[in-house]
Amino acid sequence: MATAIASLLTRTPARTDTAMTGEVTLTGLVLRVGGIREKVLAAYRLGIRRVILPAENGVDLVELPEEVRERTEFVLVSSVDQVLQAALTTIDKAAA
């Protein structure tokens, strides 16, 4: 939700090749969430090969099949700033 709102307010599109999960606090920290294995496998089945996850969930990646770990880029984040940097596209203002 935070990424969608930031995308709307800044008129910066979110990357379409990326899935993400996590909980953001009012101070901008990204907290650990459950169900990482199921969420990543669902994204993988849909062809998504880039996933943004809370840094605290990095330990959960060992639960994934080796093929999924090798073929997926995992971006581990601890703040909402890192999420937005990884999730939003950059727009070349000179070209716009």
PyMOL CGO cylinders between C-alpha atoms (Angstrom):
from pymol import cmd
from pymol.cgo import CYLINDER

trace = [
    CYLINDER, 0.00, 0.00, 0.00, 2.78, 2.43, 0.90, 0.3, 1, 1, 1, 1, 1, 1,
    CYLINDER, 2.78, 2.43, 0.90, 4.44, 1.87, -2.48, 0.3, 1, 1, 1, 1, 1, 1,
    CYLINDER, 4.44, 1.87, -2.48, 1.16, 2.33, -4.35, 0.3, 1, 1, 1, 1, 1, 1,
    CYLINDER, 1.16, 2.33, -4.35, 0.46, 5.60, -2.55, 0.3, 1, 1, 1, 1, 1, 1,
    CYLINDER, 0.46, 5.60, -2.55, 4.00, 6.88, -3.16, 0.3, 1, 1, 1, 1, 1, 1,
    CYLINDER, 4.00, 6.88, -3.16, 3.71, 5.91, -6.83, 0.3, 1, 1, 1, 1, 1, 1,
    CYLINDER, 3.71, 5.91, -6.83, 0.44, 7.81, -7.15, 0.3, 1, 1, 1, 1, 1, 1,
    CYLINDER, 0.44, 7.81, -7.15, 1.63, 10.92, -5.33, 0.3, 1, 1, 1, 1, 1, 1,
    CYLINDER, 1.63, 10.92, -5.33, 4.93, 11.15, -7.19, 0.3, 1, 1, 1, 1, 1, 1,
    CYLINDER, 4.93, 11.15, -7.19, 3.48, 10.01, -10.51, 0.3, 1, 1, 1, 1, 1, 1,
    CYLINDER, 3.48, 10.01, -10.51, 6.31, 7.49, -10.68, 0.3, 1, 1, 1, 1, 1, 1,
    CYLINDER, 6.31, 7.49, -10.68, 5.28, 4.04, -11.93, 0.3, 1, 1, 1, 1, 1, 1,
    CYLINDER, 5.28, 4.04, -11.93, 6.08, 0.98, -9.84, 0.3, 1, 1, 1, 1, 1, 1,
    CYLINDER, 6.08, 0.98, -9.84, 8.16, -1.73, -11.47, 0.3, 1, 1, 1, 1, 1, 1,
    CYLINDER, 8.16, -1.73, -11.47, 5.99, -4.39, -13.07, 0.3, 1, 1, 1, 1, 1, 1,
    CYLINDER, 5.99, -4.39, -13.07, 8.63, -7.11, -12.73, 0.3, 1, 1, 1, 1, 1, 1,
    CYLINDER, 8.63, -7.11, -12.73, 8.71, -6.99, -8.94, 0.3, 1, 1, 1, 1, 1, 1,
    CYLINDER, 8.71, -6.99, -8.94, 6.63, -8.49, -6.14, 0.3, 1, 1, 1, 1, 1, 1,
    CYLINDER, 6.63, -8.49, -6.14, 6.90, -7.36, -2.53, 0.3, 1, 1, 1, 1, 1, 1,
    CYLINDER, 6.90, -7.36, -2.53, 5.66, -8.07, 0.94, 0.3, 1, 1, 1, 1, 1, 1,
    CYLINDER, 5.66, -8.07, 0.94, 6.26, -6.59, 4.37, 0.3, 1, 1, 1, 1, 1, 1,
    CYLINDER, 6.26, -6.59, 4.37, 4.81, -4.36, 7.04, 0.3, 1, 1, 1, 1, 1, 1,
    CYLINDER, 4.81, -4.36, 7.04, 5.79, -0.70, 7.34, 0.3, 1, 1, 1, 1, 1, 1,
    CYLINDER, 5.79, -0.70, 7.34, 5.67, 1.09, 10.68, 0.3, 1, 1, 1, 1, 1, 1,
    CYLINDER, 5.67, 1.09, 10.68, 4.65, 4.74, 11.10, 0.3, 1, 1, 1, 1, 1, 1,
    CYLINDER, 4.65, 4.74, 11.10, 8.35, 5.59, 11.39, 0.3, 1, 1, 1, 1, 1, 1,
    CYLINDER, 8.35, 5.59, 11.39, 9.21, 3.87, 8.11, 0.3, 1, 1, 1, 1, 1, 1,
    CYLINDER, 9.21, 3.87, 8.11, 10.74, 0.63, 9.36, 0.3, 1, 1, 1, 1, 1, 1,
    CYLINDER, 10.74, 0.63, 9.36, 9.99, -2.55, 7.42, 0.3, 1, 1, 1, 1, 1, 1,
    CYLINDER, 9.99, -2.55, 7.42, 9.03, -5.44, 9.71, 0.3, 1, 1, 1, 1, 1, 1,
    CYLINDER, 9.03, -5.44, 9.71, 9.21, -9.19, 9.29, 0.3, 1, 1, 1, 1, 1, 1,
    CYLINDER, 9.21, -9.19, 9.29, 6.09, -10.96, 8.00, 0.3, 1, 1, 1, 1, 1, 1,
    CYLINDER, 6.09, -10.96, 8.00, 4.98, -14.56, 7.71, 0.3, 1, 1, 1, 1, 1, 1,
    CYLINDER, 4.98, -14.56, 7.71, 4.30, -16.80, 4.74, 0.3, 1, 1, 1, 1, 1, 1,
    CYLINDER, 4.30, -16.80, 4.74, 7.44, -15.91, 2.79, 0.3, 1, 1, 1, 1, 1, 1,
    CYLINDER, 7.44, -15.91, 2.79, 7.77, -19.35, 1.20, 0.3, 1, 1, 1, 1, 1, 1,
    CYLINDER, 7.77, -19.35, 1.20, 4.20, -19.34, -0.08, 0.3, 1, 1, 1, 1, 1, 1,
    CYLINDER, 4.20, -19.34, -0.08, 4.34, -15.73, -1.29, 0.3, 1, 1, 1, 1, 1, 1,
    CYLINDER, 4.34, -15.73, -1.29, 7.62, -16.16, -3.15, 0.3, 1, 1, 1, 1, 1, 1,
    CYLINDER, 7.62, -16.16, -3.15, 6.50, -19.43, -4.75, 0.3, 1, 1, 1, 1, 1, 1,
    CYLINDER, 6.50, -19.43, -4.75, 3.26, -17.79, -5.91, 0.3, 1, 1, 1, 1, 1, 1,
    CYLINDER, 3.26, -17.79, -5.91, 5.21, -14.91, -7.48, 0.3, 1, 1, 1, 1, 1, 1,
    CYLINDER, 5.21, -14.91, -7.48, 7.63, -17.39, -9.08, 0.3, 1, 1, 1, 1, 1, 1,
    CYLINDER, 7.63, -17.39, -9.08, 4.76, -19.36, -10.62, 0.3, 1, 1, 1, 1, 1, 1,
    CYLINDER, 4.76, -19.36, -10.62, 3.52, -16.11, -12.18, 0.3, 1, 1, 1, 1, 1, 1,
    CYLINDER, 3.52, -16.11, -12.18, 6.92, -15.46, -13.74, 0.3, 1, 1, 1, 1, 1, 1,
    CYLINDER, 6.92, -15.46, -13.74, 8.10, -12.78, -11.33, 0.3, 1, 1, 1, 1, 1, 1,
    CYLINDER, 8.10, -12.78, -11.33, 11.84, -13.07, -10.72, 0.3, 1, 1, 1, 1, 1, 1,
    CYLINDER, 11.84, -13.07, -10.72, 12.43, -10.06, -8.45, 0.3, 1, 1, 1, 1, 1, 1,
    CYLINDER, 12.43, -10.06, -8.45, 11.05, -9.87, -4.90, 0.3, 1, 1, 1, 1, 1, 1,
    CYLINDER, 11.05, -9.87, -4.90, 11.41, -7.18, -2.24, 0.3, 1, 1, 1, 1, 1, 1,
    CYLINDER, 11.41, -7.18, -2.24, 11.34, -8.61, 1.29, 0.3, 1, 1, 1, 1, 1, 1,
    CYLINDER, 11.34, -8.61, 1.29, 11.96, -7.37, 4.82, 0.3, 1, 1, 1, 1, 1, 1,
    CYLINDER, 11.96, -7.37, 4.82, 15.64, -7.85, 5.73, 0.3, 1, 1, 1, 1, 1, 1,
    CYLINDER, 15.64, -7.85, 5.73, 14.54, -9.83, 8.79, 0.3, 1, 1, 1, 1, 1, 1,
    CYLINDER, 14.54, -9.83, 8.79, 12.94, -12.38, 6.46, 0.3, 1, 1, 1, 1, 1, 1,
    CYLINDER, 12.94, -12.38, 6.46, 16.26, -13.14, 4.76, 0.3, 1, 1, 1, 1, 1, 1,
    CYLINDER, 16.26, -13.14, 4.76, 16.64, -16.21, 6.99, 0.3, 1, 1, 1, 1, 1, 1,
    CYLINDER, 16.64, -16.21, 6.99, 13.42, -17.63, 5.49, 0.3, 1, 1, 1, 1, 1, 1,
    CYLINDER, 13.42, -17.63, 5.49, 14.96, -17.95, 2.02, 0.3, 1, 1, 1, 1, 1, 1,
    CYLINDER, 14.96, -17.95, 2.02, 16.55, -21.29, 2.95, 0.3, 1, 1, 1, 1, 1, 1,
    CYLINDER, 16.55, -21.29, 2.95, 13.02, -22.76, 2.92, 0.3, 1, 1, 1, 1, 1, 1,
    CYLINDER, 13.02, -22.76, 2.92, 12.73, -22.11, -0.83, 0.3, 1, 1, 1, 1, 1, 1,
    CYLINDER, 12.73, -22.11, -0.83, 13.67, -24.67, -3.46, 0.3, 1, 1, 1, 1, 1, 1,
    CYLINDER, 13.67, -24.67, -3.46, 17.21, -24.14, -4.77, 0.3, 1, 1, 1, 1, 1, 1,
    CYLINDER, 17.21, -24.14, -4.77, 15.92, -23.43, -8.30, 0.3, 1, 1, 1, 1, 1, 1,
    CYLINDER, 15.92, -23.43, -8.30, 13.75, -20.58, -7.02, 0.3, 1, 1, 1, 1, 1, 1,
    CYLINDER, 13.75, -20.58, -7.02, 16.60, -19.08, -4.96, 0.3, 1, 1, 1, 1, 1, 1,
    CYLINDER, 16.60, -19.08, -4.96, 18.97, -19.22, -7.93, 0.3, 1, 1, 1, 1, 1, 1,
    CYLINDER, 18.97, -19.22, -7.93, 16.54, -17.72, -10.46, 0.3, 1, 1, 1, 1, 1, 1,
    CYLINDER, 16.54, -17.72, -10.46, 15.07, -14.97, -8.30, 0.3, 1, 1, 1, 1, 1, 1,
    CYLINDER, 15.07, -14.97, -8.30, 16.61, -11.66, -7.29, 0.3, 1, 1, 1, 1, 1, 1,
    CYLINDER, 16.61, -11.66, -7.29, 15.84, -10.89, -3.66, 0.3, 1, 1, 1, 1, 1, 1,
    CYLINDER, 15.84, -10.89, -3.66, 16.05, -7.30, -2.45, 0.3, 1, 1, 1, 1, 1, 1,
    CYLINDER, 16.05, -7.30, -2.45, 16.17, -7.24, 1.35, 0.3, 1, 1, 1, 1, 1, 1,
    CYLINDER, 16.17, -7.24, 1.35, 15.11, -3.92, 2.89, 0.3, 1, 1, 1, 1, 1, 1,
    CYLINDER, 15.11, -3.92, 2.89, 14.77, -2.45, 6.35, 0.3, 1, 1, 1, 1, 1, 1,
    CYLINDER, 14.77, -2.45, 6.35, 13.25, 0.98, 5.61, 0.3, 1, 1, 1, 1, 1, 1,
    CYLINDER, 13.25, 0.98, 5.61, 10.48, 2.34, 3.42, 0.3, 1, 1, 1, 1, 1, 1,
    CYLINDER, 10.48, 2.34, 3.42, 13.08, 4.51, 1.64, 0.3, 1, 1, 1, 1, 1, 1,
    CYLINDER, 13.08, 4.51, 1.64, 14.83, 1.35, 0.47, 0.3, 1, 1, 1, 1, 1, 1,
    CYLINDER, 14.83, 1.35, 0.47, 11.50, -0.12, -0.66, 0.3, 1, 1, 1, 1, 1, 1,
    CYLINDER, 11.50, -0.12, -0.66, 10.65, 2.92, -2.76, 0.3, 1, 1, 1, 1, 1, 1,
    CYLINDER, 10.65, 2.92, -2.76, 14.12, 3.05, -4.28, 0.3, 1, 1, 1, 1, 1, 1,
    CYLINDER, 14.12, 3.05, -4.28, 13.83, -0.62, -5.28, 0.3, 1, 1, 1, 1, 1, 1,
    CYLINDER, 13.83, -0.62, -5.28, 10.17, -0.59, -6.32, 0.3, 1, 1, 1, 1, 1, 1,
    CYLINDER, 10.17, -0.59, -6.32, 9.64, 2.64, -8.22, 0.3, 1, 1, 1, 1, 1, 1,
    CYLINDER, 9.64, 2.64, -8.22, 10.98, 3.21, -11.71, 0.3, 1, 1, 1, 1, 1, 1,
    CYLINDER, 10.98, 3.21, -11.71, 13.18, 6.14, -12.43, 0.3, 1, 1, 1, 1, 1, 1,
    CYLINDER, 13.18, 6.14, -12.43, 11.98, 8.62, -14.97, 0.3, 1, 1, 1, 1, 1, 1,
    CYLINDER, 11.98, 8.62, -14.97, 14.48, 10.45, -17.16, 0.3, 1, 1, 1, 1, 1, 1,
    CYLINDER, 14.48, 10.45, -17.16, 13.34, 14.04, -16.60, 0.3, 1, 1, 1, 1, 1, 1,
    CYLINDER, 13.34, 14.04, -16.60, 15.33, 15.24, -19.61, 0.3, 1, 1, 1, 1, 1, 1,
    CYLINDER, 15.33, 15.24, -19.61, 13.31, 12.93, -21.84, 0.3, 1, 1, 1, 1, 1, 1,
    CYLINDER, 13.31, 12.93, -21.84, 9.96, 13.84, -20.29, 0.3, 1, 1, 1, 1, 1, 1,
]
cmd.load_cgo(trace, "trace")
